[in-house]
Amino acid sequence: MTVSGASRNSWKVLPLPARREPLNLFLSFSDVDADKLRQGLIPASMDDRWFIFFEDGWLYFHRSWTGACIYAVRLDGSPMGVRVIDSWASRDVDHYNSPGADHDRETVTRLIQSLLRR
């Protein structure tokens, strides 16, 4: 996977889902880590499952094969760094069949941790 300033135009993506469920995700990051997140992730091969980009305060997580947006988290600066102030998971059953909000919170957290390790 390549990390190099991903943008919406870096990959074929579908429109954002109309049906969403709030995730109530509470995470915070240093400014350095937030800069890494804002770089996003462009898949390097079909084995890479996610395309991630930052736009207008939101970090979007799209499935690389379908272009469907599954998760989004909104980042906001604070005196202590950057924190998630809003988050949601798609509930569009045509593109994602969620096992539940707990699973989705764990998945988003894991994806963010993976992005920060790059």
PyMOL commands that place a pseudoatom at each C-alpha (Angstrom):
pseudoatom trace, name=CA, resn=MET, resi=1, chain=A, elem=C, hetatm=0, pos=[0.000, 0.000, 0.000]
pseudoatom trace, name=CA, resn=THR, resi=2, chain=A, elem=C, hetatm=0, pos=[1.165, 3.504, -0.792]
pseudoatom trace, name=CA, resn=VAL, resi=3, chain=A, elem=C, hetatm=0, pos=[0.822, 6.487, 1.505]
pseudoatom trace, name=CA, resn=SER, resi=4, chain=A, elem=C, hetatm=0, pos=[1.168, 9.639, -0.573]
pseudoatom trace, name=CA, resn=GLY, resi=5, chain=A, elem=C, hetatm=0, pos=[-1.435, 12.311, -0.141]
pseudoatom trace, name=CA, resn=ALA, resi=6, chain=A, elem=C, hetatm=0, pos=[-4.544, 10.402, -1.187]
pseudoatom trace, name=CA, resn=SER, resi=7, chain=A, elem=C, hetatm=0, pos=[-7.500, 12.450, -2.387]
pseudoatom trace, name=CA, resn=ARG, resi=8, chain=A, elem=C, hetatm=0, pos=[-11.012, 11.631, -3.544]
pseudoatom trace, name=CA, resn=ASN, resi=9, chain=A, elem=C, hetatm=0, pos=[-9.692, 11.677, -7.122]
pseudoatom trace, name=CA, resn=SER, resi=10, chain=A, elem=C, hetatm=0, pos=[-6.989, 9.094, -6.375]
pseudoatom trace, name=CA, resn=TRP, resi=11, chain=A, elem=C, hetatm=0, pos=[-9.451, 6.190, -6.675]
pseudoatom trace, name=CA, resn=LYS, resi=12, chain=A, elem=C, hetatm=0, pos=[-12.889, 5.411, -8.051]
pseudoatom trace, name=CA, resn=VAL, resi=13, chain=A, elem=C, hetatm=0, pos=[-15.361, 5.978, -5.219]
pseudoatom trace, name=CA, resn=LEU, resi=14, chain=A, elem=C, hetatm=0, pos=[-19.123, 5.790, -4.901]
pseudoatom trace, name=CA, resn=PRO, resi=15, chain=A, elem=C, hetatm=0, pos=[-21.224, 8.566, -3.341]
pseudoatom trace, name=CA, resn=LEU, resi=16, chain=A, elem=C, hetatm=0, pos=[-21.452, 8.576, 0.449]
pseudoatom trace, name=CA, resn=PRO, resi=17, chain=A, elem=C, hetatm=0, pos=[-24.174, 6.305, 1.835]
pseudoatom trace, name=CA, resn=ALA, resi=18, chain=A, elem=C, hetatm=0, pos=[-27.468, 7.876, 2.861]
pseudoatom trace, name=CA, resn=ARG, resi=19, chain=A, elem=C, hetatm=0, pos=[-27.980, 5.339, 5.657]
pseudoatom trace, name=CA, resn=ARG, resi=20, chain=A, elem=C, hetatm=0, pos=[-25.422, 5.689, 8.465]
pseudoatom trace, name=CA, resn=GLU, resi=21, chain=A, elem=C, hetatm=0, pos=[-25.079, 4.820, 12.127]
pseudoatom trace, name=CA, resn=PRO, resi=22, chain=A, elem=C, hetatm=0, pos=[-23.074, 6.972, 14.554]
pseudoatom trace, name=CA, resn=LEU, resi=23, chain=A, elem=C, hetatm=0, pos=[-20.107, 5.094, 16.034]
pseudoatom trace, name=CA, resn=ASN, resi=24, chain=A, elem=C, hetatm=0, pos=[-19.398, 7.335, 19.033]
pseudoatom trace, name=CA, resn=LEU, resi=25, chain=A, elem=C, hetatm=0, pos=[-15.699, 6.746, 18.549]
pseudoatom trace, name=CA, resn=PHE, resi=26, chain=A, elem=C, hetatm=0, pos=[-13.477, 8.544, 21.057]
pseudoatom trace, name=CA, resn=LEU, resi=27, chain=A, elem=C, hetatm=0, pos=[-9.866, 8.709, 19.911]
pseudoatom trace, name=CA, resn=SER, resi=28, chain=A, elem=C, hetatm=0, pos=[-7.182, 11.370, 20.064]
pseudoatom trace, name=CA, resn=PHE, resi=29, chain=A, elem=C, hetatm=0, pos=[-3.865, 11.774, 18.265]
pseudoatom trace, name=CA, resn=SER, resi=30, chain=A, elem=C, hetatm=0, pos=[-0.750, 13.849, 18.365]
pseudoatom trace, name=CA, resn=ASP, resi=31, chain=A, elem=C, hetatm=0, pos=[-0.379, 16.461, 15.646]
pseudoatom trace, name=CA, resn=VAL, resi=32, chain=A, elem=C, hetatm=0, pos=[2.287, 14.262, 14.016]
pseudoatom trace, name=CA, resn=ASP, resi=33, chain=A, elem=C, hetatm=0, pos=[-0.050, 11.251, 13.932]
pseudoatom trace, name=CA, resn=ALA, resi=34, chain=A, elem=C, hetatm=0, pos=[-2.905, 13.396, 12.624]
pseudoatom trace, name=CA, resn=ASP, resi=35, chain=A, elem=C, hetatm=0, pos=[-0.665, 14.489, 9.745]
pseudoatom trace, name=CA, resn=LYS, resi=36, chain=A, elem=C, hetatm=0, pos=[-0.056, 10.810, 8.914]
pseudoatom trace, name=CA, resn=LEU, resi=37, chain=A, elem=C, hetatm=0, pos=[-3.799, 10.148, 8.909]
pseudoatom trace, name=CA, resn=ARG, resi=38, chain=A, elem=C, hetatm=0, pos=[-4.438, 13.104, 6.612]
pseudoatom trace, name=CA, resn=GLN, resi=39, chain=A, elem=C, hetatm=0, pos=[-2.071, 11.576, 4.033]
pseudoatom trace, name=CA, resn=GLY, resi=40, chain=A, elem=C, hetatm=0, pos=[-4.521, 8.705, 3.607]
pseudoatom trace, name=CA, resn=LEU, resi=41, chain=A, elem=C, hetatm=0, pos=[-3.811, 5.451, 1.814]
pseudoatom trace, name=CA, resn=ILE, resi=42, chain=A, elem=C, hetatm=0, pos=[-3.887, 4.515, -1.860]
pseudoatom trace, name=CA, resn=PRO, resi=43, chain=A, elem=C, hetatm=0, pos=[-4.072, 0.752, -2.543]
pseudoatom trace, name=CA, resn=ALA, resi=44, chain=A, elem=C, hetatm=0, pos=[-1.041, -0.598, -4.387]
pseudoatom trace, name=CA, resn=SER, resi=45, chain=A, elem=C, hetatm=0, pos=[-2.679, -3.855, -5.518]
pseudoatom trace, name=CA, resn=MET, resi=46, chain=A, elem=C, hetatm=0, pos=[-6.022, -5.660, -5.554]
pseudoatom trace, name=CA, resn=ASP, resi=47, chain=A, elem=C, hetatm=0, pos=[-4.962, -7.361, -2.318]
pseudoatom trace, name=CA, resn=ASP, resi=48, chain=A, elem=C, hetatm=0, pos=[-5.238, -4.023, -0.527]
pseudoatom trace, name=CA, resn=ARG, resi=49, chain=A, elem=C, hetatm=0, pos=[-8.761, -3.729, 0.813]
pseudoatom trace, name=CA, resn=TRP, resi=50, chain=A, elem=C, hetatm=0, pos=[-9.008, -0.046, 1.708]
pseudoatom trace, name=CA, resn=PHE, resi=51, chain=A, elem=C, hetatm=0, pos=[-8.688, 3.353, 0.090]
pseudoatom trace, name=CA, resn=ILE, resi=52, chain=A, elem=C, hetatm=0, pos=[-8.501, 6.123, 2.703]
pseudoatom trace, name=CA, resn=PHE, resi=53, chain=A, elem=C, hetatm=0, pos=[-8.486, 9.866, 2.107]
pseudoatom trace, name=CA, resn=PHE, resi=54, chain=A, elem=C, hetatm=0, pos=[-8.953, 13.078, 4.081]
pseudoatom trace, name=CA, resn=GLU, resi=55, chain=A, elem=C, hetatm=0, pos=[-11.274, 15.846, 2.896]
pseudoatom trace, name=CA, resn=ASP, resi=56, chain=A, elem=C, hetatm=0, pos=[-12.927, 18.805, 4.630]
pseudoatom trace, name=CA, resn=GLY, resi=57, chain=A, elem=C, hetatm=0, pos=[-12.104, 17.535, 8.114]
pseudoatom trace, name=CA, resn=TRP, resi=58, chain=A, elem=C, hetatm=0, pos=[-13.260, 13.971, 7.448]
pseudoatom trace, name=CA, resn=LEU, resi=59, chain=A, elem=C, hetatm=0, pos=[-11.181, 10.811, 7.038]
pseudoatom trace, name=CA, resn=TYR, resi=60, chain=A, elem=C, hetatm=0, pos=[-13.080, 8.474, 4.678]
pseudoatom trace, name=CA, resn=PHE, resi=61, chain=A, elem=C, hetatm=0, pos=[-12.598, 4.697, 4.486]
pseudoatom trace, name=CA, resn=HIS, resi=62, chain=A, elem=C, hetatm=0, pos=[-13.697, 3.196, 1.148]
pseudoatom trace, name=CA, resn=ARG, resi=63, chain=A, elem=C, hetatm=0, pos=[-13.504, -0.444, 0.128]
pseudoatom trace, name=CA, resn=SER, resi=64, chain=A, elem=C, hetatm=0, pos=[-10.940, -0.575, -2.655]
pseudoatom trace, name=CA, resn=TRP, resi=65, chain=A, elem=C, hetatm=0, pos=[-12.775, -3.136, -4.803]
pseudoatom trace, name=CA, resn=THR, resi=66, chain=A, elem=C, hetatm=0, pos=[-16.212, -1.529, -4.763]
pseudoatom trace, name=CA, resn=GLY, resi=67, chain=A, elem=C, hetatm=0, pos=[-15.455, 2.120, -3.979]
pseudoatom trace, name=CA, resn=ALA, resi=68, chain=A, elem=C, hetatm=0, pos=[-18.169, 2.059, -1.302]
pseudoatom trace, name=CA, resn=CYS, resi=69, chain=A, elem=C, hetatm=0, pos=[-17.584, 4.293, 1.711]
pseudoatom trace, name=CA, resn=ILE, resi=70, chain=A, elem=C, hetatm=0, pos=[-17.935, 2.146, 4.825]
pseudoatom trace, name=CA, resn=TYR, resi=71, chain=A, elem=C, hetatm=0, pos=[-16.606, 4.429, 7.585]
pseudoatom trace, name=CA, resn=ALA, resi=72, chain=A, elem=C, hetatm=0, pos=[-15.831, 8.080, 8.208]
pseudoatom trace, name=CA, resn=VAL, resi=73, chain=A, elem=C, hetatm=0, pos=[-14.313, 9.935, 11.151]
pseudoatom trace, name=CA, resn=ARG, resi=74, chain=A, elem=C, hetatm=0, pos=[-14.198, 13.690, 11.627]
pseudoatom trace, name=CA, resn=LEU, resi=75, chain=A, elem=C, hetatm=0, pos=[-11.006, 15.129, 13.079]
pseudoatom trace, name=CA, resn=ASP, resi=76, chain=A, elem=C, hetatm=0, pos=[-10.724, 18.390, 14.982]
pseudoatom trace, name=CA, resn=GLY, resi=77, chain=A, elem=C, hetatm=0, pos=[-7.756, 20.122, 16.549]
pseudoatom trace, name=CA, resn=SER, resi=78, chain=A, elem=C, hetatm=0, pos=[-7.640, 20.668, 20.296]
pseudoatom trace, name=CA, resn=PRO, resi=79, chain=A, elem=C, hetatm=0, pos=[-5.034, 22.084, 22.680]
pseudoatom trace, name=CA, resn=MET, resi=80, chain=A, elem=C, hetatm=0, pos=[-3.898, 18.501, 23.328]
pseudoatom trace, name=CA, resn=GLY, resi=81, chain=A, elem=C, hetatm=0, pos=[-3.591, 17.466, 19.658]
pseudoatom trace, name=CA, resn=VAL, resi=82, chain=A, elem=C, hetatm=0, pos=[-6.314, 16.155, 17.360]
pseudoatom trace, name=CA, resn=ARG, resi=83, chain=A, elem=C, hetatm=0, pos=[-9.388, 14.169, 18.322]
pseudoatom trace, name=CA, resn=VAL, resi=84, chain=A, elem=C, hetatm=0, pos=[-12.274, 12.388, 16.649]
pseudoatom trace, name=CA, resn=ILE, resi=85, chain=A, elem=C, hetatm=0, pos=[-15.399, 14.510, 17.107]
pseudoatom trace, name=CA, resn=ASP, resi=86, chain=A, elem=C, hetatm=0, pos=[-17.794, 12.532, 14.916]
pseudoatom trace, name=CA, resn=SER, resi=87, chain=A, elem=C, hetatm=0, pos=[-17.837, 9.113, 13.275]
pseudoatom trace, name=CA, resn=TRP, resi=88, chain=A, elem=C, hetatm=0, pos=[-20.203, 6.844, 11.416]
pseudoatom trace, name=CA, resn=ALA, resi=89, chain=A, elem=C, hetatm=0, pos=[-20.518, 3.508, 9.652]
pseudoatom trace, name=CA, resn=SER, resi=90, chain=A, elem=C, hetatm=0, pos=[-22.495, 2.806, 6.511]
pseudoatom trace, name=CA, resn=ARG, resi=91, chain=A, elem=C, hetatm=0, pos=[-25.785, 1.008, 6.901]
pseudoatom trace, name=CA, resn=ASP, resi=92, chain=A, elem=C, hetatm=0, pos=[-26.336, 0.682, 3.150]
pseudoatom trace, name=CA, resn=VAL, resi=93, chain=A, elem=C, hetatm=0, pos=[-27.007, -3.053, 2.951]
pseudoatom trace, name=CA, resn=ASP, resi=94, chain=A, elem=C, hetatm=0, pos=[-26.257, -3.061, -0.782]
pseudoatom trace, name=CA, resn=HIS, resi=95, chain=A, elem=C, hetatm=0, pos=[-22.596, -2.351, 0.029]
pseudoatom trace, name=CA, resn=TYR, resi=96, chain=A, elem=C, hetatm=0, pos=[-22.023, -3.359, 3.649]
pseudoatom trace, name=CA, resn=ASN, resi=97, chain=A, elem=C, hetatm=0, pos=[-23.630, -5.864, 5.981]
pseudoatom trace, name=CA, resn=SER, resi=98, chain=A, elem=C, hetatm=0, pos=[-22.434, -4.771, 9.410]
pseudoatom trace, name=CA, resn=PRO, resi=99, chain=A, elem=C, hetatm=0, pos=[-22.198, -7.191, 12.317]
pseudoatom trace, name=CA, resn=GLY, resi=100, chain=A, elem=C, hetatm=0, pos=[-22.830, -4.190, 14.603]
pseudoatom trace, name=CA, resn=ALA, resi=101, chain=A, elem=C, hetatm=0, pos=[-21.437, -0.933, 15.948]
pseudoatom trace, name=CA, resn=ASP, resi=102, chain=A, elem=C, hetatm=0, pos=[-18.983, -2.627, 18.338]
pseudoatom trace, name=CA, resn=HIS, resi=103, chain=A, elem=C, hetatm=0, pos=[-17.372, -4.489, 15.440]
pseudoatom trace, name=CA, resn=ASP, resi=104, chain=A, elem=C, hetatm=0, pos=[-17.303, -1.307, 13.361]
pseudoatom trace, name=CA, resn=ARG, resi=105, chain=A, elem=C, hetatm=0, pos=[-15.593, 0.677, 16.145]
pseudoatom trace, name=CA, resn=GLU, resi=106, chain=A, elem=C, hetatm=0, pos=[-12.952, -2.051, 16.464]
pseudoatom trace, name=CA, resn=THR, resi=107, chain=A, elem=C, hetatm=0, pos=[-12.409, -2.150, 12.704]
pseudoatom trace, name=CA, resn=VAL, resi=108, chain=A, elem=C, hetatm=0, pos=[-12.019, 1.631, 12.353]
pseudoatom trace, name=CA, resn=THR, resi=109, chain=A, elem=C, hetatm=0, pos=[-9.618, 1.698, 15.299]
pseudoatom trace, name=CA, resn=ARG, resi=110, chain=A, elem=C, hetatm=0, pos=[-7.576, -1.129, 13.751]
pseudoatom trace, name=CA, resn=LEU, resi=111, chain=A, elem=C, hetatm=0, pos=[-7.495, 0.628, 10.367]
pseudoatom trace, name=CA, resn=ILE, resi=112, chain=A, elem=C, hetatm=0, pos=[-6.314, 3.862, 11.976]
pseudoatom trace, name=CA, resn=GLN, resi=113, chain=A, elem=C, hetatm=0, pos=[-3.622, 2.044, 13.955]
pseudoatom trace, name=CA, resn=SER, resi=114, chain=A, elem=C, hetatm=0, pos=[-2.445, 0.340, 10.768]
pseudoatom trace, name=CA, resn=LEU, resi=115, chain=A, elem=C, hetatm=0, pos=[-2.300, 3.648, 8.931]
pseudoatom trace, name=CA, resn=LEU, resi=116, chain=A, elem=C, hetatm=0, pos=[-0.236, 5.186, 11.743]
pseudoatom trace, name=CA, resn=ARG, resi=117, chain=A, elem=C, hetatm=0, pos=[2.305, 2.330, 11.602]
pseudoatom trace, name=CA, resn=ARG, resi=118, chain=A, elem=C, hetatm=0, pos=[3.186, 3.116, 7.965]
for i in range(1, 118): cmd.bond("trace and resi %d" % i, "trace and resi %d" % (i + 1))
show_as sticks, trace
zoom trace
